[in-house]
Amino acid sequence: MIELTRIKSPLENIIISLSNITNMEFAIFDTKSHLISCTPLYLKHKGKKVYRPSIEEVLYQGNVIVNKPGYMKSCIGCRFANNCPSTIEILNCIKLNNSVIGVISLTSFSKRGHDLIQNNIKNYVDILGNISKLISMFAFNEFHKDEYNLCNATIDEIININGSDLLIVDKDGRITHCSFDIQQMFSFCDLYSSSINQILSENITSWIFNSKTKCKKYVTNDTFSGTIFSNPIFVDDKISGFIIRLKSDITPKYSPSQPDYLDNIITNDSRMNKIKEKVLKIANSPSSVLITGETGTGKELIAKAIHYSSNRKDNPFVPINCANIPETLFESELFGYEEGAFTGAKKGGKIGLFELANGGTIFLDEIGELPMYLQAKLLRVLQDNTIQRLGSIQPIPIDVRTIAATNQNIEEMIVKNEFRDDLYYRLNVIPIEIPPLRDRMGDVELLSYHFLKKYSILLNKKIDSISNECMEILNNYNWPGNIRELENAIEYAVNMEEKSFISKESLPKNLVKNSYKSSNIQKKIVNEKYNLIVKTLDKNGWDVEGKKLAAEELGISLRTLYRRLNDMGLI
């Protein structure tokens, strides 16, 4: 039998909240007619003792309406007979698995309350019935918490005894359990409250979530190279989660192992080369960096290039996608918490991602998704170089370089009061703007052959070239998904192609359909103008005197040159 006295404190909070909402009084009793919780006004008028036969009547009937308190048959023998302070009362059983565990009372001590309940009696009976169900659900969760914790601990133990690189995710991709080896493999984040999207690429997670049966796939990325086995978990014929096993390569077919991220920025574009030069200049600086650019332009690659080119490279690089963490978990994820900070907090507390990144770099991707209340806390961290765990008053000093990235217009968000201007200025100490692929069309062919080589090796295919017709299509496409979309297109083509070169027929149909010559001509003109100005400045110098000479050579005024440089984001 579940004893309601064990959850007395939460029940008091529940009925006080209900009283504030309904302007009525509430009391809860156990099956032995003992008062468990009640509102202050109920206690003042009726005290702690209750007339036992009245509770037993409810236990027998299920619910009772007392519309004339003190004058009904069930009131005979009660100390309040013929003089009850209540004007009306509804009592209802609290049941759990068809067993009664208590009684809840809704009452009023005023004529106004009596009339309100009397005129809406069915609604109040329904309300009290639903409240009874909610209390029983709460009681069930509280009393089975130990069983739940035992089940979780057992699953963790089985996973670790098995000795495999296993993790379990729910249907939304939240990691609920994982082996110690997995925690070591992905030590940059706390896997118990993180999403699988933080450790595996989007195309891999989509493959997992769309799988209805057991399946496997060979993958490679910066953090893992090997085979992924996915096994869906069915509950009532619906997928509720997945058991995932990672089998790492001993000798990977394709792996950057210890990648040089700066060299991995494949480009012939002068703007991108300027960014690479900038990366080397700022690598050892502690100043914050804000990387802007469209989705798929390689913002995280630039962030990694900064970190791994710096004197922090032997310390953690912790990437966080601000759009993937539920708002309710943001603060505990970033700053951690102490034991007992909230219901469900882990024993011993939890270290936050900023602490995990201590001595290294934290990368806040999609910073525009950070809730406003956390923007103030992040600003304090950047200003004071300290964090404070939830449930603690003790500041913890940290040494972390912050790199943020976004594809949104933060300045517009500031105008709409969606982003703090003081945080923007603190993050935007060193701005880096990555041009979209459509504005660096000279890189399309270079990147295409880079990805062709990568996926030919990975998929064990002998494809070494791209047809002229195919390359023309690639060059004429607008690339809204930028480099990520180009890589996916080449990976698809390598999968489809049966010849020794990539042909038009192997490209994604949507790409071929939306490729236009005319749009590309204008892009090439803009690109050529840009490259001409940059080359002229490289030749004459980027100082004031060099700009004067460059303007003369280009046949434009110095004022026009400055305007064009500003439009191109070069000043």
MOGIKA-V392211 format. One record per residue. PSI is psi in whole degrees, -180 to 180 (NA if undefined). OMEGA is omega in radians with two decimals (NA if undefined). D_FIRST is the distance of its C-alpha to the first C-alpha in Angstrom with 1 decimal. Layout:
psi=[PSI PSI]
omega=[OMEGA OMEGA]
d_first=[D_FIRST D_FIRST]
This chain:
psi=[132 126 118 -21 -25 -19 35 -46 -48 -35 -37 -42 -38 -49 -30 -42 -43 -40 -42 -35 -44 -15 29 172 147 154 149 133 154 -177 -11 14 21 135 125 -51 152 166 156 -40 -36 -44 -38 -43 -35 -11 -171 -21 144 148 109 -43 -31 -37 -40 -33 -41 -42 -33 -43 -24 -46 154 139 120 95 -7 70 134 -17 9 164 -39 -10 -10 126 -13 145 -17 13 133 4 44 133 -23 143 -23 151 138 130 142 143 144 117 149 118 44 8 135 129 -5 -175 140 140 136 124 167 151 16 158 -38 -44 -39 -48 -40 -45 -44 -39 -13 40 -42 -43 -42 -33 -43 -41 -47 -36 -42 -37 -40 -42 -41 -42 -40 -38 -43 -44 -42 -47 -43 -42 -14 9 -40 -41 -41 -45 -38 -42 -45 -45 -37 -44 -45 -42 -42 -42 -43 -37 -37 -27 17 160 81 147 153 131 154 -178 -18 1 4 130 118 -32 148 154 164 -38 -38 -42 -38 -39 -39 58 -7 -7 159 103 -19 -16 18 168 151 -20 -18 -19 -16 150 164 -39 -30 -45 -36 -41 -42 -50 -24 -2 130 -11 176 138 168 158 139 131 163 137 -167 -26 -16 139 120 -156 135 126 129 134 109 146 121 134 120 44 16 143 121 -11 -171 141 124 132 133 120 105 146 139 -45 95 148 -37 121 132 -2 -91 81 145 98 -29 -43 -22 -5 94 116 152 3 134 -36 -42 -37 -34 -39 -42 -40 -40 -39 -46 -35 -38 -2 -46 1 146 -4 148 150 137 115 124 153 162 165 133 7 -12 36 -41 -34 -41 -42 -43 -37 -40 -48 -50 -3 -1 175 5 2 -24 -1 171 144 112 105 138 124 108 -17 -15 -12 125 142 -34 -18 -6 -54 -44 -32 -48 -42 -9 -179 161 159 133 10 -29 168 127 -1 139 148 131 -5 -169 138 141 169 -31 -39 -38 -33 3 129 -11 -138 138 132 111 90 149 51 -24 -16 -3 126 150 -41 -28 -22 -38 -40 -40 -40 -42 -39 -44 -32 -41 -13 37 154 163 120 154 134 7 150 4 115 143 117 141 155 91 133 135 126 125 158 152 152 8 163 98 -35 -37 -38 -35 -43 -36 7 35 -7 140 131 -35 -35 -40 -46 -34 -37 -33 31 -47 101 141 119 121 123 148 159 -32 -19 3 56 -22 -17 -13 -47 -42 -47 -36 -45 -30 -48 -32 -45 -44 -50 -21 -41 -46 -41 7 50 150 78 122 4 170 130 155 -41 -42 -43 -35 -40 -44 -40 -28 -2 151 -19 62 -27 4 -142 -36 -41 -39 -43 -44 -37 -42 -39 -42 -46 -41 -38 -39 -31 139 -8 -174 2 155 126 169 -39 -22 -11 154 135 -37 -37 -47 -42 -35 19 126 138 -45 -42 -31 -30 -46 -39 -42 -37 -47 -43 -41 -42 -43 -51 -35 -45 -44 -45 -39 -40 -37 -36 -44 -17 151 5 -179 -44 -41 -38 -37 -46 -39 -41 -42 -44 -35 -11 29 165 160 -36 -41 -39 -45 -39 -43 -37 -38 -43 -34 -2 25 -4 NA]
omega=[3.12 -3.13 -3.11 3.13 -3.13 3.13 -3.08 -3.08 3.09 3.13 3.09 3.11 -3.13 -3.05 3.06 3.11 3.12 3.14 3.14 -3.11 -3.00 -3.06 3.07 -3.13 -3.07 3.02 3.12 -3.13 3.03 -3.07 3.11 3.08 3.07 3.10 3.13 -3.14 3.07 3.10 -3.10 -3.11 3.08 -3.13 -3.13 -3.05 -2.99 3.08 -3.06 -3.08 3.12 3.11 -2.98 -3.14 3.14 3.09 3.14 3.09 3.11 3.14 -3.12 -3.03 -3.11 3.00 -3.08 3.03 3.13 -3.08 3.04 -3.10 3.13 -3.07 3.14 -3.09 -3.11 -3.11 -3.12 -3.13 3.12 -3.13 3.13 -3.14 -3.13 -3.12 -3.05 3.12 3.12 3.06 3.08 -3.10 3.02 3.14 -3.07 3.10 2.97 -3.07 3.05 -3.08 3.10 3.07 -3.14 3.12 3.13 -3.14 3.06 -3.11 3.01 -3.06 3.04 3.14 -3.12 3.08 3.13 3.12 3.10 -3.09 -3.12 3.13 -3.11 -3.10 -3.14 -2.96 -3.12 -3.14 -3.11 3.06 3.12 3.13 -3.10 3.09 3.12 3.09 3.12 3.13 3.13 3.12 3.14 3.09 3.12 3.13 3.14 -3.13 -3.12 -3.05 3.11 -3.13 3.13 3.10 3.13 3.14 3.10 3.13 3.12 -3.14 3.13 3.12 3.12 -3.11 3.14 3.14 -3.10 3.10 -3.12 3.07 -3.14 3.06 -3.03 2.94 3.13 3.13 3.04 -3.04 3.11 3.10 3.11 -3.09 -3.12 3.14 3.04 -3.13 3.12 -3.14 3.09 3.12 3.11 -3.11 -3.12 -3.03 -3.09 3.11 3.11 -2.97 -3.07 3.11 -3.12 3.13 3.09 3.11 -3.14 -3.06 3.11 -3.08 -3.06 -3.12 3.10 -3.14 3.09 3.11 -3.14 -3.06 -3.12 -3.12 3.14 -3.13 3.06 3.13 3.12 -3.11 3.06 -3.13 3.01 3.02 -3.04 -3.04 -3.09 3.04 -3.13 -3.08 3.09 3.08 -3.13 -3.14 -3.12 3.10 -3.12 3.00 -3.08 3.08 3.09 3.12 3.14 -3.13 -3.11 2.94 -3.05 3.08 3.12 3.10 -3.04 3.06 2.95 3.03 -3.06 3.08 3.10 3.13 3.10 -3.12 3.12 -2.95 2.95 -3.00 3.11 3.09 3.12 3.02 -3.05 -3.08 2.92 -3.05 -3.08 3.12 3.12 3.09 3.05 3.11 3.11 3.08 -3.14 3.11 -3.13 -3.14 -3.00 -2.99 -3.05 3.11 3.06 -3.03 3.11 -3.14 3.03 -3.13 3.12 -3.13 -3.11 3.08 3.07 -3.12 3.10 -3.11 3.13 3.10 3.09 3.13 3.11 3.11 3.10 -3.09 -3.04 2.99 -3.02 3.07 3.06 -2.95 3.13 3.09 -2.98 2.87 -3.02 3.10 3.11 3.03 -3.04 3.14 -3.04 -3.10 3.10 -3.06 -3.12 -3.11 -3.03 -3.02 -3.14 3.12 -3.06 -2.98 3.14 3.13 3.09 3.09 3.12 -3.11 3.12 3.13 -3.14 3.11 -3.11 3.03 -3.11 -3.14 -3.11 3.08 3.14 -3.09 3.09 3.09 3.10 -3.09 -3.05 -3.10 -3.09 -3.05 3.01 -3.09 -3.10 -3.14 -3.11 -3.09 3.12 3.13 -3.11 -3.14 -3.06 -3.07 3.11 3.08 3.11 3.13 3.11 3.10 3.13 3.11 -3.12 -3.11 -3.00 -3.08 3.05 3.01 3.13 3.14 3.03 3.12 -3.12 3.05 -3.07 3.09 3.13 3.14 3.13 3.06 -3.06 3.01 -3.10 3.00 3.12 3.13 3.11 3.00 3.14 3.07 -3.06 -3.13 3.06 3.12 3.11 3.13 -3.13 -3.11 3.10 3.12 -3.11 3.14 -3.13 3.08 3.12 -3.13 3.12 3.12 -2.99 3.12 3.08 3.14 3.02 3.12 -3.11 -3.14 3.09 -3.10 -3.13 3.11 3.09 -2.99 3.09 -3.12 -3.07 -3.12 -3.13 -3.14 3.14 3.14 3.07 3.14 3.09 3.13 -3.11 -3.03 3.02 3.09 -3.08 -3.08 3.08 3.13 -3.14 3.11 -3.01 -3.13 3.13 -3.10 3.13 3.13 3.13 -3.13 3.09 3.09 3.13 -3.13 -3.09 -3.13 -3.03 3.11 3.08 3.10 3.05 -2.99 3.12 3.13 3.11 3.13 3.12 -3.14 3.13 3.08 3.10 -3.10 3.13 3.09 -3.05 -2.98 3.11 3.12 -3.11 3.10 3.12 3.13 -3.12 -3.07 -3.08 -3.14 3.05 -3.06 -3.14 3.14 -3.13 -3.09 -3.03 3.11 -3.09 3.12 -3.00 -3.11 -3.10 3.14 -3.14 3.11 -3.12 3.12 3.13 -3.12 -3.13 3.11 3.14 -3.10 3.13 3.14 -3.12 3.13 3.13 3.10 3.07 -3.10 -3.03 -3.13 -3.08 3.07 -3.07 -3.13 3.13 3.12 3.10 3.14 3.14 3.14 3.11 -3.12 -3.14 3.12 3.11 3.13 3.12 3.13 3.11 3.12 3.13 3.14 -3.13 3.09 3.11 3.11 -3.11 3.11 -3.10 3.04 NA]
d_first=[0.0 3.8 6.3 9.5 11.7 11.7 13.5 15.6 18.9 18.7 17.5 20.6 22.8 21.6 22.4 25.6 26.7 26.0 27.9 30.8 31.0 30.8 32.3 29.6 27.1 23.3 20.4 16.6 14.6 11.0 10.3 12.2 15.1 15.2 17.2 15.6 18.6 21.8 25.3 28.1 30.0 27.0 26.6 30.3 30.6 27.6 26.4 23.0 22.6 21.7 22.8 19.8 21.3 21.7 18.0 17.3 20.1 18.4 15.1 17.6 20.0 18.0 20.6 23.4 26.7 28.3 31.8 33.4 31.1 32.2 34.2 31.7 30.7 27.1 28.8 30.5 29.7 28.3 30.4 31.3 32.7 36.0 35.6 32.5 33.0 31.1 33.4 30.8 27.0 24.7 21.0 18.6 14.9 12.8 11.2 9.7 10.9 11.9 8.7 9.2 7.4 10.8 14.6 17.4 21.0 24.3 27.3 30.9 33.1 36.4 38.6 38.8 35.1 35.0 37.8 36.3 33.0 34.9 37.3 34.6 31.8 30.8 30.7 28.4 26.0 25.9 25.5 22.5 21.0 21.6 20.3 16.9 16.9 18.0 15.3 12.6 14.8 15.1 11.4 11.2 14.4 13.4 10.3 12.5 15.5 15.7 15.6 18.3 20.4 20.3 21.5 24.2 25.3 25.6 27.7 29.9 30.4 31.3 33.7 35.5 35.7 37.2 40.0 40.7 41.2 38.1 36.2 33.6 33.9 32.1 34.1 35.5 36.8 34.4 34.2 30.6 31.5 34.8 36.4 38.2 41.5 40.9 40.0 43.3 45.2 44.1 43.7 45.1 41.7 38.0 36.9 33.1 33.7 37.1 38.3 40.2 43.0 43.8 44.7 46.1 48.7 48.2 49.9 47.6 44.3 45.6 46.4 42.8 41.1 43.5 43.0 41.1 41.7 42.1 45.2 47.2 49.8 52.2 52.2 53.8 53.4 53.8 50.6 50.2 52.5 51.4 49.3 46.0 43.8 41.2 38.5 36.5 32.8 31.8 28.5 28.9 32.6 32.9 33.8 31.0 32.8 35.4 35.7 39.1 41.2 44.3 47.1 49.7 53.4 55.2 58.4 57.7 60.1 60.2 58.8 60.1 58.6 59.7 60.8 63.4 61.9 65.1 67.1 64.4 65.4 67.9 70.5 74.1 73.5 75.1 72.2 69.7 72.1 72.2 68.4 68.6 71.2 69.0 66.0 68.2 69.4 66.0 64.1 64.1 63.6 60.4 60.8 58.3 59.3 58.5 59.2 59.7 60.5 59.3 56.5 57.6 60.5 59.2 57.8 55.4 58.4 60.4 57.6 57.3 61.1 61.1 58.4 60.0 63.4 62.4 62.0 58.3 58.3 56.8 53.8 50.9 51.6 48.3 48.3 45.8 45.9 44.9 44.3 41.7 39.2 36.7 37.6 34.2 34.8 38.4 38.3 35.9 38.0 41.3 40.6 37.4 34.6 33.3 29.9 27.4 29.9 27.3 23.8 24.1 27.2 28.0 27.8 31.4 32.3 34.7 38.5 40.0 42.8 45.4 44.7 44.8 48.2 49.6 53.2 53.4 53.2 50.4 51.2 49.6 50.4 50.2 50.2 50.7 47.0 45.8 44.0 46.1 43.8 43.9 47.6 48.0 45.9 47.9 51.1 50.1 49.4 52.9 54.6 53.0 52.2 48.8 45.2 42.1 38.6 35.8 34.2 37.4 40.5 42.5 45.2 45.8 49.4 50.1 53.2 52.6 55.1 53.8 55.1 53.9 54.8 54.6 56.2 55.9 58.6 57.1 59.9 59.1 55.4 56.6 58.6 55.6 53.5 51.3 52.3 53.4 57.1 56.8 54.4 56.8 59.8 57.9 56.9 60.3 62.4 63.6 63.4 63.8 64.3 64.3 66.5 65.2 66.6 68.7 70.7 71.3 72.5 74.5 71.3 70.1 72.4 71.7 67.9 68.2 70.0 67.6 64.7 66.8 67.4 63.7 62.3 65.2 64.3 60.6 61.0 63.9 66.4 70.1 70.5 72.8 74.1 73.4 75.9 78.0 76.7 73.1 73.8 75.5 72.3 70.2 72.7 72.7 69.0 67.4 64.4 61.7 59.2 61.8 61.8 58.3 59.5 62.8 60.9 58.7 61.8 63.6 60.6 60.4 64.2 64.2 61.5 63.6 67.1 68.9 72.2 73.3 73.1 70.7 72.1 71.3 69.5 66.8 65.9 63.0 64.3 63.1 65.0 68.2 67.9 67.5 70.3 73.3 76.7 77.6 74.5 75.2 78.8 77.8 75.2 77.9 80.3 77.7 76.8 80.5 81.2 78.4 79.6 83.2 82.2 80.2 82.9 85.5 83.5 82.9 86.6 87.7 84.7 81.7 83.2 85.1 88.4 87.0 85.6 89.0 90.7 88.0 88.4 92.2 91.8 89.4 91.7 89.2 89.0 86.9 84.9 84.2 83.1 80.7 79.2 78.8 77.2 74.7 74.0 73.4 71.0 73.4 73.8]
